[in-house]
Amino acid sequence: MDQFPLEDEFTRALLPADDLGAEARLLLDPCVDRPEEHLHYTVDGQIVAAAGSRKGEVSINVFHLGRRRLRDQRRNKVEAVVDLLKLIQKQQ
């Protein structure tokens, strides 16, 4: 299974001297890309690709970002924040 998918296989760097920057990569690189432009989260912890983001779709699939344990952890964080906001609101 290809774990480094490219938009165009002809751009793949095959030799050490090849230009990696010329590869049309489909995986998000958080040091280069802005993940928030490609990935969105629902209040129940699901992760979805932003409309039209092929990088988002491919990254979710390759990195298995939709697996149940991650989804549940995200949902728990959302619930904790909501509970905290409710507590703050009661104090006002």
PDB file as gemmi writes it, atoms N, CA and C in Angstrom:
CRYST1    1.000    1.000    1.000  90.00  90.00  90.00 P 1                      
ATOM      1  N   MET A   1       0.838  -1.184   0.000  1.00  0.00           N  
ATOM      2  CA  MET A   1       0.000   0.000   0.000  1.00  0.00           C  
ATOM      3  C   MET A   1       0.878   1.239   0.000  1.00  0.00           C  
ATOM      4  N   ASP A   2       0.570   2.154  -0.855  1.00  0.00           N  
ATOM      5  CA  ASP A   2       1.330   3.393  -0.954  1.00  0.00           C  
ATOM      6  C   ASP A   2       0.992   4.293   0.228  1.00  0.00           C  
ATOM      7  N   GLN A   3       1.964   4.580   1.058  1.00  0.00           N  
ATOM      8  CA  GLN A   3       1.737   5.434   2.212  1.00  0.00           C  
ATOM      9  C   GLN A   3       2.223   6.855   1.983  1.00  0.00           C  
ATOM     10  N   PHE A   4       2.577   7.173   0.768  1.00  0.00           N  
ATOM     11  CA  PHE A   4       2.943   8.545   0.428  1.00  0.00           C  
ATOM     12  C   PHE A   4       2.341   8.863  -0.934  1.00  0.00           C  
ATOM     13  N   PRO A   5       1.025   9.007  -0.966  1.00  0.00           N  
ATOM     14  CA  PRO A   5       0.348   9.229  -2.246  1.00  0.00           C  
ATOM     15  C   PRO A   5       0.635  10.614  -2.821  1.00  0.00           C  
ATOM     16  N   LEU A   6       0.687  10.651  -4.126  1.00  0.00           N  
ATOM     17  CA  LEU A   6       0.925  11.895  -4.859  1.00  0.00           C  
ATOM     18  C   LEU A   6      -0.224  12.136  -5.828  1.00  0.00           C  
ATOM     19  N   GLU A   7      -0.468  13.400  -6.142  1.00  0.00           N  
ATOM     20  CA  GLU A   7      -1.474  13.727  -7.152  1.00  0.00           C  
ATOM     21  C   GLU A   7      -1.081  13.158  -8.500  1.00  0.00           C  
ATOM     22  N   ASP A   8       0.208  13.236  -8.778  1.00  0.00           N  
ATOM     23  CA  ASP A   8       0.731  12.779 -10.059  1.00  0.00           C  
ATOM     24  C   ASP A   8       1.973  11.935  -9.793  1.00  0.00           C  
ATOM     25  N   GLU A   9       1.895  10.655 -10.075  1.00  0.00           N  
ATOM     26  CA  GLU A   9       2.996   9.743  -9.795  1.00  0.00           C  
ATOM     27  C   GLU A   9       4.274  10.139 -10.540  1.00  0.00           C  
ATOM     28  N   PHE A  10       4.141  10.862 -11.629  1.00  0.00           N  
ATOM     29  CA  PHE A  10       5.319  11.278 -12.399  1.00  0.00           C  
ATOM     30  C   PHE A  10       6.144  12.333 -11.675  1.00  0.00           C  
ATOM     31  N   THR A  11       5.609  12.921 -10.593  1.00  0.00           N  
ATOM     32  CA  THR A  11       6.373  13.925  -9.835  1.00  0.00           C  
ATOM     33  C   THR A  11       7.187  13.284  -8.710  1.00  0.00           C  
ATOM     34  N   ARG A  12       7.038  11.976  -8.493  1.00  0.00           N  
ATOM     35  CA  ARG A  12       7.728  11.310  -7.383  1.00  0.00           C  
ATOM     36  C   ARG A  12       9.242  11.399  -7.543  1.00  0.00           C  
ATOM     37  N   ALA A  13       9.915  11.806  -6.460  1.00  0.00           N  
ATOM     38  CA  ALA A  13      11.376  11.845  -6.441  1.00  0.00           C  
ATOM     39  C   ALA A  13      11.881  10.409  -6.259  1.00  0.00           C  
ATOM     40  N   LEU A  14      12.664   9.936  -7.196  1.00  0.00           N  
ATOM     41  CA  LEU A  14      13.166   8.564  -7.158  1.00  0.00           C  
ATOM     42  C   LEU A  14      14.648   8.478  -6.835  1.00  0.00           C  
ATOM     43  N   LEU A  15      15.351   9.562  -7.020  1.00  0.00           N  
ATOM     44  CA  LEU A  15      16.793   9.592  -6.789  1.00  0.00           C  
ATOM     45  C   LEU A  15      17.124  10.623  -5.721  1.00  0.00           C  
ATOM     46  N   PRO A  16      18.236  10.453  -5.007  1.00  0.00           N  
ATOM     47  CA  PRO A  16      18.608  11.429  -3.976  1.00  0.00           C  
ATOM     48  C   PRO A  16      18.713  12.861  -4.508  1.00  0.00           C  
ATOM     49  N   ALA A  17      19.083  13.021  -5.747  1.00  0.00           N  
ATOM     50  CA  ALA A  17      19.239  14.362  -6.316  1.00  0.00           C  
ATOM     51  C   ALA A  17      17.921  14.965  -6.797  1.00  0.00           C  
ATOM     52  N   ASP A  18      16.855  14.170  -6.843  1.00  0.00           N  
ATOM     53  CA  ASP A  18      15.557  14.681  -7.313  1.00  0.00           C  
ATOM     54  C   ASP A  18      15.009  15.712  -6.338  1.00  0.00           C  
ATOM     55  N   ASP A  19      14.244  16.643  -6.860  1.00  0.00           N  
ATOM     56  CA  ASP A  19      13.670  17.736  -6.083  1.00  0.00           C  
ATOM     57  C   ASP A  19      12.398  17.277  -5.371  1.00  0.00           C  
ATOM     58  N   LEU A  20      12.469  17.136  -4.028  1.00  0.00           N  
ATOM     59  CA  LEU A  20      11.298  16.728  -3.253  1.00  0.00           C  
ATOM     60  C   LEU A  20      10.187  17.771  -3.318  1.00  0.00           C  
ATOM     61  N   GLY A  21      10.568  19.017  -3.473  1.00  0.00           N  
ATOM     62  CA  GLY A  21       9.584  20.092  -3.555  1.00  0.00           C  
ATOM     63  C   GLY A  21       8.718  20.017  -4.793  1.00  0.00           C  
ATOM     64  N   ALA A  22       9.159  19.270  -5.776  1.00  0.00           N  
ATOM     65  CA  ALA A  22       8.393  19.148  -7.012  1.00  0.00           C  
ATOM     66  C   ALA A  22       7.310  18.077  -6.914  1.00  0.00           C  
ATOM     67  N   GLU A  23       7.363  17.255  -5.853  1.00  0.00           N  
ATOM     68  CA  GLU A  23       6.347  16.223  -5.694  1.00  0.00           C  
ATOM     69  C   GLU A  23       4.996  16.868  -5.381  1.00  0.00           C  
ATOM     70  N   ALA A  24       3.977  16.368  -6.000  1.00  0.00           N  
ATOM     71  CA  ALA A  24       2.618  16.860  -5.756  1.00  0.00           C  
ATOM     72  C   ALA A  24       2.003  15.989  -4.659  1.00  0.00           C  
ATOM     73  N   ARG A  25       2.477  16.184  -3.424  1.00  0.00           N  
ATOM     74  CA  ARG A  25       2.074  15.316  -2.310  1.00  0.00           C  
ATOM     75  C   ARG A  25       0.622  15.547  -1.925  1.00  0.00           C  
ATOM     76  N   LEU A  26       0.014  14.498  -1.379  1.00  0.00           N  
ATOM     77  CA  LEU A  26      -1.374  14.576  -0.939  1.00  0.00           C  
ATOM     78  C   LEU A  26      -1.523  14.479   0.575  1.00  0.00           C  
ATOM     79  N   LEU A  27      -0.450  14.223   1.292  1.00  0.00           N  
ATOM     80  CA  LEU A  27      -0.522  14.178   2.745  1.00  0.00           C  
ATOM     81  C   LEU A  27      -0.231  15.549   3.326  1.00  0.00           C  
ATOM     82  N   LEU A  28      -0.983  15.911   4.350  1.00  0.00           N  
ATOM     83  CA  LEU A  28      -0.752  17.189   5.015  1.00  0.00           C  
ATOM     84  C   LEU A  28       0.566  17.167   5.768  1.00  0.00           C  
ATOM     85  N   ASP A  29       1.307  18.229   5.668  1.00  0.00           N  
ATOM     86  CA  ASP A  29       2.527  18.431   6.436  1.00  0.00           C  
ATOM     87  C   ASP A  29       2.262  19.633   7.338  1.00  0.00           C  
ATOM     88  N   PRO A  30       2.085  19.418   8.659  1.00  0.00           N  
ATOM     89  CA  PRO A  30       1.729  20.532   9.543  1.00  0.00           C  
ATOM     90  C   PRO A  30       2.798  21.615   9.633  1.00  0.00           C  
ATOM     91  N   CYS A  31       4.010  21.329   9.165  1.00  0.00           N  
ATOM     92  CA  CYS A  31       5.056  22.352   9.160  1.00  0.00           C  
ATOM     93  C   CYS A  31       4.958  23.254   7.934  1.00  0.00           C  
ATOM     94  N   VAL A  32       4.251  22.796   6.922  1.00  0.00           N  
ATOM     95  CA  VAL A  32       4.142  23.545   5.666  1.00  0.00           C  
ATOM     96  C   VAL A  32       2.702  23.967   5.398  1.00  0.00           C  
ATOM     97  N   ASP A  33       1.790  23.032   5.580  1.00  0.00           N  
ATOM     98  CA  ASP A  33       0.375  23.287   5.306  1.00  0.00           C  
ATOM     99  C   ASP A  33      -0.303  23.868   6.548  1.00  0.00           C  
ATOM    100  N   ARG A  34      -1.481  24.380   6.339  1.00  0.00           N  
ATOM    101  CA  ARG A  34      -2.314  24.844   7.445  1.00  0.00           C  
ATOM    102  C   ARG A  34      -3.444  23.819   7.595  1.00  0.00           C  
ATOM    103  N   PRO A  35      -3.279  22.848   8.518  1.00  0.00           N  
ATOM    104  CA  PRO A  35      -4.267  21.771   8.644  1.00  0.00           C  
ATOM    105  C   PRO A  35      -5.696  22.267   8.835  1.00  0.00           C  
ATOM    106  N   GLU A  36      -5.868  23.405   9.509  1.00  0.00           N  
ATOM    107  CA  GLU A  36      -7.215  23.923   9.744  1.00  0.00           C  
ATOM    108  C   GLU A  36      -7.927  24.311   8.448  1.00  0.00           C  
ATOM    109  N   GLU A  37      -7.178  24.449   7.371  1.00  0.00           N  
ATOM    110  CA  GLU A  37      -7.789  24.736   6.078  1.00  0.00           C  
ATOM    111  C   GLU A  37      -8.241  23.457   5.372  1.00  0.00           C  
ATOM    112  N   HIS A  38      -7.822  22.318   5.877  1.00  0.00           N  
ATOM    113  CA  HIS A  38      -8.105  21.041   5.222  1.00  0.00           C  
ATOM    114  C   HIS A  38      -8.956  20.095   6.069  1.00  0.00           C  
ATOM    115  N   LEU A  39      -8.937  20.284   7.384  1.00  0.00           N  
ATOM    116  CA  LEU A  39      -9.630  19.376   8.292  1.00  0.00           C  
ATOM    117  C   LEU A  39     -10.609  20.150   9.161  1.00  0.00           C  
ATOM    118  N   HIS A  40     -11.800  19.609   9.315  1.00  0.00           N  
ATOM    119  CA  HIS A  40     -12.806  20.196  10.195  1.00  0.00           C  
ATOM    120  C   HIS A  40     -13.290  19.122  11.157  1.00  0.00           C  
ATOM    121  N   TYR A  41     -13.784  19.559  12.306  1.00  0.00           N  
ATOM    122  CA  TYR A  41     -14.263  18.645  13.336  1.00  0.00           C  
ATOM    123  C   TYR A  41     -15.722  18.938  13.645  1.00  0.00           C  
ATOM    124  N   THR A  42     -16.467  17.895  13.914  1.00  0.00           N  
ATOM    125  CA  THR A  42     -17.860  18.064  14.315  1.00  0.00           C  
ATOM    126  C   THR A  42     -17.928  18.039  15.838  1.00  0.00           C  
ATOM    127  N   VAL A  43     -19.057  18.483  16.396  1.00  0.00           N  
ATOM    128  CA  VAL A  43     -19.183  18.527  17.854  1.00  0.00           C  
ATOM    129  C   VAL A  43     -19.189  17.142  18.480  1.00  0.00           C  
ATOM    130  N   ASP A  44     -19.460  16.117  17.680  1.00  0.00           N  
ATOM    131  CA  ASP A  44     -19.439  14.757  18.232  1.00  0.00           C  
ATOM    132  C   ASP A  44     -18.097  14.060  18.012  1.00  0.00           C  
ATOM    133  N   GLY A  45     -17.060  14.831  17.627  1.00  0.00           N  
ATOM    134  CA  GLY A  45     -15.706  14.294  17.537  1.00  0.00           C  
ATOM    135  C   GLY A  45     -15.301  13.746  16.186  1.00  0.00           C  
ATOM    136  N   GLN A  46     -16.188  13.795  15.212  1.00  0.00           N  
ATOM    137  CA  GLN A  46     -15.830  13.307  13.875  1.00  0.00           C  
ATOM    138  C   GLN A  46     -14.858  14.289  13.212  1.00  0.00           C  
ATOM    139  N   ILE A  47     -14.032  13.766  12.344  1.00  0.00           N  
ATOM    140  CA  ILE A  47     -13.146  14.606  11.547  1.00  0.00           C  
ATOM    141  C   ILE A  47     -13.571  14.453  10.090  1.00  0.00           C  
ATOM    142  N   VAL A  48     -13.654  15.578   9.404  1.00  0.00           N  
ATOM    143  CA  VAL A  48     -14.056  15.568   7.997  1.00  0.00           C  
ATOM    144  C   VAL A  48     -13.124  16.470   7.214  1.00  0.00           C  
ATOM    145  N   ALA A  49     -12.975  16.152   5.949  1.00  0.00           N  
ATOM    146  CA  ALA A  49     -12.165  16.994   5.073  1.00  0.00           C  
ATOM    147  C   ALA A  49     -12.949  18.252   4.737  1.00  0.00           C  
ATOM    148  N   ALA A  50     -12.263  19.371   4.688  1.00  0.00           N  
ATOM    149  CA  ALA A  50     -12.895  20.611   4.249  1.00  0.00           C  
ATOM    150  C   ALA A  50     -13.354  20.428   2.813  1.00  0.00           C  
ATOM    151  N   ALA A  51     -14.403  21.129   2.446  1.00  0.00           N  
ATOM    152  CA  ALA A  51     -14.960  21.004   1.095  1.00  0.00           C  
ATOM    153  C   ALA A  51     -13.868  21.184   0.049  1.00  0.00           C  
ATOM    154  N   GLY A  52     -13.727  20.202  -0.806  1.00  0.00           N  
ATOM    155  CA  GLY A  52     -12.773  20.280  -1.900  1.00  0.00           C  
ATOM    156  C   GLY A  52     -11.329  19.991  -1.532  1.00  0.00           C  
ATOM    157  N   SER A  53     -11.057  19.611  -0.287  1.00  0.00           N  
ATOM    158  CA  SER A  53      -9.668  19.366   0.118  1.00  0.00           C  
ATOM    159  C   SER A  53      -9.296  17.908  -0.079  1.00  0.00           C  
ATOM    160  N   ARG A  54      -8.613  17.645  -1.165  1.00  0.00           N  
ATOM    161  CA  ARG A  54      -8.122  16.281  -1.426  1.00  0.00           C  
ATOM    162  C   ARG A  54      -7.065  15.895  -0.391  1.00  0.00           C  
ATOM    163  N   LYS A  55      -6.225  16.874   0.009  1.00  0.00           N  
ATOM    164  CA  LYS A  55      -5.216  16.596   1.042  1.00  0.00           C  
ATOM    165  C   LYS A  55      -5.879  16.185   2.343  1.00  0.00           C  
ATOM    166  N   GLY A  56      -6.974  16.850   2.693  1.00  0.00           N  
ATOM    167  CA  GLY A  56      -7.703  16.487   3.903  1.00  0.00           C  
ATOM    168  C   GLY A  56      -8.241  15.078   3.817  1.00  0.00           C  
ATOM    169  N   GLU A  57      -8.873  14.735   2.707  1.00  0.00           N  
ATOM    170  CA  GLU A  57      -9.446  13.395   2.514  1.00  0.00           C  
ATOM    171  C   GLU A  57      -8.373  12.318   2.616  1.00  0.00           C  
ATOM    172  N   VAL A  58      -7.297  12.515   1.881  1.00  0.00           N  
ATOM    173  CA  VAL A  58      -6.239  11.502   1.842  1.00  0.00           C  
ATOM    174  C   VAL A  58      -5.561  11.370   3.201  1.00  0.00           C  
ATOM    175  N   SER A  59      -5.299  12.485   3.869  1.00  0.00           N  
ATOM    176  CA  SER A  59      -4.650  12.440   5.183  1.00  0.00           C  
ATOM    177  C   SER A  59      -5.524  11.715   6.202  1.00  0.00           C  
ATOM    178  N   ILE A  60      -6.830  11.963   6.185  1.00  0.00           N  
ATOM    179  CA  ILE A  60      -7.740  11.267   7.095  1.00  0.00           C  
ATOM    180  C   ILE A  60      -7.657   9.761   6.869  1.00  0.00           C  
ATOM    181  N   ASN A  61      -7.645   9.355   5.609  1.00  0.00           N  
ATOM    182  CA  ASN A  61      -7.600   7.925   5.293  1.00  0.00           C  
ATOM    183  C   ASN A  61      -6.255   7.284   5.626  1.00  0.00           C  
ATOM    184  N   VAL A  62      -5.166   7.893   5.206  1.00  0.00           N  
ATOM    185  CA  VAL A  62      -3.837   7.294   5.411  1.00  0.00           C  
ATOM    186  C   VAL A  62      -3.462   7.255   6.894  1.00  0.00           C  
ATOM    187  N   PHE A  63      -3.764   8.333   7.624  1.00  0.00           N  
ATOM    188  CA  PHE A  63      -3.406   8.398   9.043  1.00  0.00           C  
ATOM    189  C   PHE A  63      -4.487   7.811   9.949  1.00  0.00           C  
ATOM    190  N   HIS A  64      -5.586   7.330   9.361  1.00  0.00           N  
ATOM    191  CA  HIS A  64      -6.695   6.725  10.123  1.00  0.00           C  
ATOM    192  C   HIS A  64      -7.206   7.679  11.205  1.00  0.00           C  
ATOM    193  N   LEU A  65      -7.417   8.934  10.828  1.00  0.00           N  
ATOM    194  CA  LEU A  65      -7.843   9.947  11.790  1.00  0.00           C  
ATOM    195  C   LEU A  65      -9.298   9.803  12.217  1.00  0.00           C  
ATOM    196  N   GLY A  66     -10.044   8.962  11.531  1.00  0.00           N  
ATOM    197  CA  GLY A  66     -11.436   8.753  11.886  1.00  0.00           C  
ATOM    198  C   GLY A  66     -11.668   7.567  12.798  1.00  0.00           C  
ATOM    199  N   ARG A  67     -10.586   6.946  13.294  1.00  0.00           N  
ATOM    200  CA  ARG A  67     -10.783   5.753  14.121  1.00  0.00           C  
ATOM    201  C   ARG A  67     -11.527   6.096  15.420  1.00  0.00           C  
ATOM    202  N   ARG A  68     -12.237   5.120  15.913  1.00  0.00           N  
ATOM    203  CA  ARG A  68     -13.154   5.308  17.038  1.00  0.00           C  
ATOM    204  C   ARG A  68     -12.481   5.926  18.260  1.00  0.00           C  
ATOM    205  N   ARG A  69     -11.313   5.457  18.611  1.00  0.00           N  
ATOM    206  CA  ARG A  69     -10.655   5.966  19.821  1.00  0.00           C  
ATOM    207  C   ARG A  69     -10.343   7.459  19.714  1.00  0.00           C  
ATOM    208  N   LEU A  70      -9.851   7.888  18.566  1.00  0.00           N  
ATOM    209  CA  LEU A  70      -9.597   9.315  18.373  1.00  0.00           C  
ATOM    210  C   LEU A  70     -10.895  10.114  18.400  1.00  0.00           C  
ATOM    211  N   ARG A  71     -11.917   9.590  17.717  1.00  0.00           N  
ATOM    212  CA  ARG A  71     -13.211  10.272  17.692  1.00  0.00           C  
ATOM    213  C   ARG A  71     -13.753  10.439  19.114  1.00  0.00           C  
ATOM    214  N   ASP A  72     -13.676   9.382  19.906  1.00  0.00           N  
ATOM    215  CA  ASP A  72     -14.176   9.435  21.279  1.00  0.00           C  
ATOM    216  C   ASP A  72     -13.383  10.423  22.133  1.00  0.00           C  
ATOM    217  N   GLN A  73     -12.075  10.451  21.946  1.00  0.00           N  
ATOM    218  CA  GLN A  73     -11.248  11.402  22.704  1.00  0.00           C  
ATOM    219  C   GLN A  73     -11.578  12.841  22.326  1.00  0.00           C  
ATOM    220  N   ARG A  74     -11.786  13.089  21.038  1.00  0.00           N  
ATOM    221  CA  ARG A  74     -12.166  14.442  20.612  1.00  0.00           C  
ATOM    222  C   ARG A  74     -13.525  14.827  21.189  1.00  0.00           C  
ATOM    223  N   ARG A  75     -14.479  13.891  21.142  1.00  0.00           N  
ATOM    224  CA  ARG A  75     -15.813  14.159  21.681  1.00  0.00           C  
ATOM    225  C   ARG A  75     -15.727  14.450  23.183  1.00  0.00           C  
ATOM    226  N   ASN A  76     -14.921  13.698  23.900  1.00  0.00           N  
ATOM    227  CA  ASN A  76     -14.757  13.941  25.335  1.00  0.00           C  
ATOM    228  C   ASN A  76     -14.192  15.326  25.613  1.00  0.00           C  
ATOM    229  N   LYS A  77     -13.260  15.764  24.798  1.00  0.00           N  
ATOM    230  CA  LYS A  77     -12.688  17.116  24.968  1.00  0.00           C  
ATOM    231  C   LYS A  77     -13.746  18.177  24.720  1.00  0.00           C  
ATOM    232  N   VAL A  78     -14.550  17.997  23.684  1.00  0.00           N  
ATOM    233  CA  VAL A  78     -15.623  18.949  23.391  1.00  0.00           C  
ATOM    234  C   VAL A  78     -16.598  19.003  24.562  1.00  0.00           C  
ATOM    235  N   GLU A  79     -16.987  17.854  25.074  1.00  0.00           N  
ATOM    236  CA  GLU A  79     -17.913  17.802  26.203  1.00  0.00           C  
ATOM    237  C   GLU A  79     -17.324  18.476  27.440  1.00  0.00           C  
ATOM    238  N   ALA A  80     -16.036  18.295  27.684  1.00  0.00           N  
ATOM    239  CA  ALA A  80     -15.391  18.924  28.833  1.00  0.00           C  
ATOM    240  C   ALA A  80     -15.393  20.446  28.691  1.00  0.00           C  
ATOM    241  N   VAL A  81     -15.145  20.941  27.499  1.00  0.00           N  
ATOM    242  CA  VAL A  81     -15.156  22.387  27.261  1.00  0.00           C  
ATOM    243  C   VAL A  81     -16.564  22.937  27.440  1.00  0.00           C  
ATOM    244  N   VAL A  82     -17.560  22.235  26.925  1.00  0.00           N  
ATOM    245  CA  VAL A  82     -18.952  22.669  27.072  1.00  0.00           C  
ATOM    246  C   VAL A  82     -19.326  22.705  28.552  1.00  0.00           C  
ATOM    247  N   ASP A  83     -18.958  21.679  29.304  1.00  0.00           N  
ATOM    248  CA  ASP A  83     -19.245  21.657  30.737  1.00  0.00           C  
ATOM    249  C   ASP A  83     -18.568  22.822  31.458  1.00  0.00           C  
ATOM    250  N   LEU A  84     -17.338  23.112  31.094  1.00  0.00           N  
ATOM    251  CA  LEU A  84     -16.611  24.229  31.701  1.00  0.00           C  
ATOM    252  C   LEU A  84     -17.278  25.558  31.369  1.00  0.00           C  
ATOM    253  N   LEU A  85     -17.709  25.729  30.136  1.00  0.00           N  
ATOM    254  CA  LEU A  85     -18.399  26.962  29.753  1.00  0.00           C  
ATOM    255  C   LEU A  85     -19.714  27.121  30.505  1.00  0.00           C  
ATOM    256  N   LYS A  86     -20.428  26.028  30.709  1.00  0.00           N  
ATOM    257  CA  LYS A  86     -21.674  26.084  31.484  1.00  0.00           C  
ATOM    258  C   LYS A  86     -21.387  26.493  32.922  1.00  0.00           C  
ATOM    259  N   LEU A  87     -20.321  25.956  33.490  1.00  0.00           N  
ATOM    260  CA  LEU A  87     -19.944  26.303  34.863  1.00  0.00           C  
ATOM    261  C   LEU A  87     -19.580  27.779  34.971  1.00  0.00           C  
ATOM    262  N   ILE A  88     -18.829  28.274  34.015  1.00  0.00           N  
ATOM    263  CA  ILE A  88     -18.454  29.697  33.994  1.00  0.00           C  
ATOM    264  C   ILE A  88     -19.706  30.555  33.866  1.00  0.00           C  
ATOM    265  N   GLN A  89     -20.633  30.159  33.035  1.00  0.00           N  
ATOM    266  CA  GLN A  89     -21.848  30.924  32.832  1.00  0.00           C  
ATOM    267  C   GLN A  89     -22.677  30.986  34.131  1.00  0.00           C  
ATOM    268  N   LYS A  90     -22.719  29.898  34.885  1.00  0.00           N  
ATOM    269  CA  LYS A  90     -23.447  29.883  36.151  1.00  0.00           C  
ATOM    270  C   LYS A  90     -22.831  30.832  37.167  1.00  0.00           C  
ATOM    271  N   GLN A  91     -21.518  31.018  37.101  1.00  0.00           N  
ATOM    272  CA  GLN A  91     -20.807  31.865  38.063  1.00  0.00           C  
ATOM    273  C   GLN A  91     -21.022  33.344  37.779  1.00  0.00           C  
ATOM    274  N   GLN A  92     -21.519  33.680  36.631  1.00  0.00           N  
ATOM    275  CA  GLN A  92     -21.671  35.101  36.282  1.00  0.00           C  
ATOM    276  C   GLN A  92     -22.984  35.652  36.730  1.00  0.00           C  
TER     277      GLN A  92                                                      
END                                                                             
